[in-house]
Amino acid sequence: MERTIVHMDLDSFFISVERLMDSSLIGKPVIVGGTSDRGVVASCSYEARKFGVHSAMPSRMAKQLCPHAIFIRGDMDQYSKHSNIVTQIIESEAPLFEKASIDEHYLEITGMDKYVKNSMLWSHELREKIIKETGLPISFGLSENKTVSKIATSESKPNGEKQILHGLEKSFLAPLSIRKIPGIGEKTNSTLQKMGISKIETIQNMPMIAMQKVLQENGATIWRKANGIDKSPIEPFTEQKSMSKETTFDKDTTSAEQLQNVLVAMIDSLAFDLRKLHKITGCVTLKLKYSDFQTHTFQATIPYTASDHVLLQKATELFRKNYNRRVLIRLIGVKFSNLVSGFNQINLFEDTEEKINLYNALDKIRLRFGENAIGKAVGLRDKKDKPEHDT
């Protein structure tokens, strides 16, 4: 039986939520994200995109391109709330689905045509239900795999639907830009452009080995996607609610410096895990276990983020406020909870362009050479010889 995969993506999600809360924004160029010149764009309306504005663009550049745009700081609490409403609707209707990010889902509806109703009609009715119950515009693409469905969605936007019939994947993809292929970023695009490759059809006409010679294994992956081949499964949706780390000391301590160093190392590691999983947290909990085995936890809510410096600041505040230097500490731990999915790797609403570039650079080093390849000096000093436990 041929697979049937639907990719659903909320259109300009952050903007759409803002317009639900303030209808005066409808039809106007709106930018969510860095409200200062050093910030970056998290999302922008189609009206702003006409001027060349796009996500992850420095705010100062966006203001130059579209000086009359309305800048909004953003409210991740509201975005998460509306995202969860959409997820609940999909969960009530779809036999199997994967939540890929805060604003997109993959649905497995193989067999729908045979046993229930026409798959395109079923997807259309689900889309209409989401729009009616949430007021949010959403588009979808339908095909036999995740890659083609995702690209079909982008071609149907805004507020559209598109089906690619089995056997027509290559002809659909051929005239499109290589930037449409998921996974092709600035660096890979630049490499391919220098080779004279700008359209997907060119990759289709190349042998796979030619792509592998230039881009190694990633070249083979891109070649398969360009040819409409993608066997990756739908990963059933399970929402991770929290993550934590604990360190038990070989010898109980009252050293504030040692405790702070371990705290830095744990925050550094957990924040990286958040960004790697495309998660952000809205709650930080500090755990202290004393030499008499009494355990105390201290909790604080924060604006949703995955930024080391924001999380460390809050954890340090909890530590300094609640740590009693006269009592020996046996264990220290940190937990991030109220996790939500998000495509933004860090807090695009508050962080500057410089901080975003720094985090991206550090994360690339860790992903390539291992988590311990780089980190804050004070954290690395104690990290190498202290046992840690993850949950």
C-alpha positions in Angstrom: 0.0 0.0 0.0 1.3 3.4 -1.0 2.1 5.7 1.9 0.0 8.9 2.3 1.6 11.7 4.3 0.1 15.1 5.1 2.2 18.0 6.1 0.3 20.8 7.8 1.9 24.2 8.5 0.3 27.2 10.2 0.8 30.3 8.0 3.0 33.1 9.5 2.0 31.5 12.9 3.3 34.2 15.3 1.8 36.9 13.1 -1.5 35.1 12.9 -1.8 34.8 16.7 -1.0 38.5 17.1 -3.7 39.3 14.7 -6.2 37.2 16.6 -5.4 39.3 19.7 -5.4 42.6 17.7 -7.4 42.7 14.5 -6.0 46.2 13.6 -2.8 44.4 12.5 -4.6 42.5 9.7 -3.4 43.6 6.2 -0.4 45.5 7.6 3.3 44.7 7.5 4.0 43.1 10.9 7.3 41.8 12.3 7.6 39.7 15.4 11.0 39.6 17.0 13.9 41.9 17.9 12.4 45.3 18.6 15.9 46.8 19.0 18.4 47.4 16.2 20.6 44.6 17.5 17.7 42.0 17.5 16.6 39.7 14.8 13.3 38.9 13.0 11.4 35.8 14.5 8.5 36.0 12.0 7.0 38.4 9.5 3.7 38.9 7.7 3.4 38.3 4.0 2.9 42.1 3.6 6.4 42.6 5.1 7.9 39.8 3.0 7.0 41.7 -0.1 9.8 44.2 0.9 12.4 41.4 1.3 12.0 40.8 5.0 12.5 37.3 6.2 12.9 35.4 9.5 16.4 35.5 11.2 17.2 38.8 9.4 18.8 41.5 11.6 16.1 43.9 12.8 18.1 46.9 11.5 18.0 45.5 8.0 14.3 44.8 8.3 13.6 48.4 9.3 15.6 49.6 6.3 13.7 47.4 3.9 10.3 48.1 5.5 10.4 51.3 7.6 6.7 51.4 8.1 6.5 47.9 9.5 4.9 47.3 12.9 7.4 45.6 15.3 6.0 43.4 18.1 8.1 41.9 20.8 6.3 38.5 20.8 4.5 36.4 23.4 5.7 32.7 23.4 3.1 31.9 26.1 0.3 32.8 23.6 2.0 31.0 20.7 2.4 27.8 22.8 -1.2 28.0 23.9 -2.5 28.2 20.3 -0.1 25.6 19.1 -1.4 23.2 21.7 -5.0 23.8 20.6 -4.1 22.9 17.0 -2.2 19.8 18.2 -5.3 18.7 20.2 -7.5 19.0 17.1 -5.1 17.0 15.0 -4.8 14.4 17.8 -8.5 13.9 17.9 -8.7 13.2 14.1 -5.4 11.7 12.9 -4.6 8.1 13.4 -0.9 8.9 13.7 0.9 12.2 13.7 4.3 13.9 14.5 4.6 17.4 15.9 7.7 18.7 14.0 7.7 22.2 15.5 5.5 24.7 17.2 3.6 25.4 13.9 3.9 22.2 11.8 2.7 18.6 11.9 3.1 15.5 9.8 0.1 13.1 9.6 0.2 9.5 8.5 -3.1 8.6 6.8 -2.1 5.6 4.7 -5.2 3.6 3.8 -7.6 6.5 4.3 -8.7 6.3 0.7 -9.5 2.6 0.9 -11.1 2.4 4.3 -12.5 5.8 5.2 -12.8 8.5 2.6 -10.7 10.3 -0.1 -7.5 11.4 1.6 -7.5 14.8 0.0 -11.1 15.4 1.2 -10.3 14.2 4.7 -7.3 16.5 4.9 -9.3 19.4 3.5 -12.0 18.8 6.2 -9.4 18.7 8.9 -7.9 21.9 7.7 -11.3 23.6 7.6 -11.9 22.4 11.2 -8.7 23.9 12.4 -9.4 27.2 10.8 -13.0 27.3 12.1 -12.0 26.4 15.7 -8.8 28.5 16.0 -9.2 31.3 13.6 -5.6 30.5 12.3 -4.8 30.1 8.6 -3.1 26.8 7.8 -1.9 25.1 4.6 -1.1 21.5 3.8 0.7 19.3 1.3 -0.2 15.7 0.6 2.0 13.1 -1.0 3.7 9.7 -0.4 6.5 11.1 1.9 7.5 13.8 4.3 9.9 15.7 2.0 7.5 16.1 -0.9 4.6 16.9 1.3 6.6 19.6 3.1 7.6 21.2 -0.2 4.0 20.9 -1.5 2.9 22.9 1.6 5.3 25.7 0.9 4.1 25.8 -2.7 0.5 26.0 -1.6 1.0 28.9 0.9 -0.6 31.1 2.0 -3.8 29.3 3.2 -3.8 26.6 0.5 -3.8 22.9 -0.3 -1.8 20.8 -2.7 -1.6 17.1 -3.5 1.2 15.5 -5.4 0.0 12.2 -6.9 2.1 9.1 -6.7 4.6 8.9 -9.6 4.6 12.7 -10.2 7.1 13.6 -7.4 10.1 14.2 -9.7 8.2 16.3 -12.2 6.7 18.4 -9.4 10.1 19.1 -7.8 12.1 19.5 -11.0 11.5 23.3 -11.8 11.8 24.4 -8.1 14.8 26.1 -6.5 17.2 23.9 -4.6 16.5 26.1 -1.6 13.1 24.3 -1.4 14.8 21.1 -0.3 14.7 20.7 3.5 18.2 20.7 4.9 19.8 22.9 2.4 21.2 26.0 4.2 23.3 28.9 3.2 26.6 27.0 3.1 25.3 24.1 1.1 23.3 26.4 -1.2 26.5 28.5 -1.9 28.5 25.3 -2.7 25.8 24.1 -5.1 25.4 27.5 -6.7 29.1 27.6 -7.4 28.7 24.3 -9.2 26.0 25.9 -11.4 23.2 24.1 -9.6 20.2 26.2 -8.9 17.2 24.0 -9.9 16.2 20.7 -8.4 16.1 19.2 -11.9 19.9 19.6 -12.2 20.4 17.4 -9.2 17.9 14.8 -10.5 20.0 14.5 -13.7 23.2 13.9 -11.7 24.4 10.6 -10.4 24.2 10.2 -6.7 28.0 9.6 -6.4 28.7 13.1 -7.9 26.7 14.7 -5.0 28.5 12.5 -2.5 31.9 13.6 -3.7 31.0 17.2 -3.0 28.9 16.9 0.1 29.7 13.4 1.5 26.8 11.6 3.0 24.7 14.8 3.0 25.0 14.8 -0.7 23.3 11.4 -1.0 20.5 12.6 1.3 20.0 15.7 -0.8 20.0 13.6 -4.0 17.3 11.3 -2.7 15.1 14.3 -1.6 15.6 15.9 -5.0 14.3 12.8 -6.6 11.3 12.6 -4.3 12.7 9.7 -2.3 12.1 9.8 1.5 11.4 6.7 3.6 11.6 8.5 7.0 8.8 7.4 9.2 6.3 9.5 11.2 7.6 9.7 14.7 4.6 9.4 17.1 4.0 12.6 19.0 5.2 12.5 22.6 5.7 15.8 24.4 8.7 15.9 26.7 7.6 17.9 29.6 11.0 18.4 31.4 14.7 17.7 31.5 17.1 17.8 34.4 20.7 17.2 35.6 22.0 16.4 39.1 25.5 16.2 40.5 26.3 14.3 43.7 29.6 15.3 45.3 32.2 12.8 46.5 32.6 15.0 49.6 29.8 17.2 50.9 30.7 20.9 50.4 29.8 24.4 51.5 32.0 26.0 48.8 29.8 28.5 47.0 32.4 28.7 44.2 32.4 25.0 43.6 28.6 24.8 43.7 28.3 27.8 41.2 30.8 26.2 38.8 28.8 22.9 38.8 25.6 24.9 38.3 27.2 26.7 35.3 28.2 23.3 33.7 24.7 21.8 34.1 23.0 24.9 32.7 25.4 24.9 29.8 24.7 21.3 29.0 20.9 21.5 29.5 20.5 24.6 27.4 22.4 22.9 24.6 20.0 19.9 24.8 17.1 22.3 24.6 18.3 23.9 21.4 19.3 20.5 19.9 15.7 19.2 20.5 14.2 22.6 19.3 12.7 23.1 22.8 12.3 26.1 25.0 11.5 26.2 28.7 9.3 28.4 30.9 10.3 27.2 34.3 13.6 26.7 36.2 13.9 24.5 39.3 16.9 24.4 41.6 17.4 21.3 43.8 19.6 21.1 46.9 20.1 18.0 49.0 21.9 18.5 52.3 24.3 16.3 54.2 21.4 15.1 56.4 19.6 14.0 53.2 16.9 16.7 53.5 16.0 17.9 50.0 14.6 21.3 49.0 13.5 22.6 45.6 13.1 26.2 44.5 11.2 27.1 41.4 10.8 30.2 39.2 8.8 30.9 36.0 10.6 32.8 33.2 9.8 34.0 29.7 10.2 31.0 27.3 13.8 30.7 26.3 16.7 28.3 25.5 19.5 30.9 26.1 22.3 29.9 28.5 22.7 33.4 29.9 19.0 33.9 30.7 18.7 30.4 32.3 21.9 30.8 34.3 20.9 34.2 35.6 17.6 32.7 37.0 19.3 29.6 38.4 21.9 31.7 40.1 19.3 34.0 41.6 17.6 30.9 43.1 20.9 29.6 44.4 22.0 32.9 46.0 18.6 33.5 47.5 18.1 30.0 49.0 21.6 28.6 49.7 22.6 28.5 53.4 26.4 28.5 53.6 26.4 26.9 57.0 24.9 23.6 55.8 26.9 21.0 53.8 25.5 20.2 50.4 25.5 16.6 49.1 23.8 17.1 45.8 22.8 20.0 43.5 20.4 19.7 40.5 18.6 21.8 37.9 15.4 21.0 36.1 13.8 22.8 33.1 10.0 22.2 32.8 7.0 23.5 30.9 8.9 22.6 27.7 7.3 23.6 24.4 8.5 22.9 20.9 9.8 25.8 18.8 11.8 26.1 15.6 13.7 29.1 17.0 16.8 27.7 18.7 17.1 30.6 21.1 15.0 33.4 22.3 14.7 35.5 19.2 12.5 38.0 21.0 15.2 39.2 23.4 18.6 38.1 22.2 20.9 40.2 20.0 22.2 39.2 16.6 25.7 38.8 18.2 24.4 36.4 20.9 22.4 34.4 18.3 25.5 34.0 16.1 27.6 33.0 19.2 25.1 30.3 20.2 24.9 29.0 16.7 28.7 28.8 16.4 29.0 27.0 19.8 26.3 24.6 19.0 27.8 23.7 15.7 31.1 22.9 17.4 29.4 20.7 20.0 27.3 18.8 17.4 30.5 18.1 15.3 33.0 17.4 18.1 30.9 16.4 21.1 29.1 18.3 23.9 32.3 18.7 25.9 34.3 20.2 23.1 33.6 23.7 24.2 32.0 25.4 27.2 32.3 28.1 29.8 35.7 27.9 31.6 34.2 27.8 35.1 31.8 25.0 34.1 34.5 22.9 32.4 36.7 23.2 35.5 34.4 21.1 37.6 32.6 19.2 34.9 35.4 16.8 34.1 35.5 15.2 37.5 32.0 15.4 38.8 29.4 12.6 38.2 26.2 13.8 36.6 22.8 12.1 36.1 20.3 13.0 33.4 16.5 12.5 33.4 
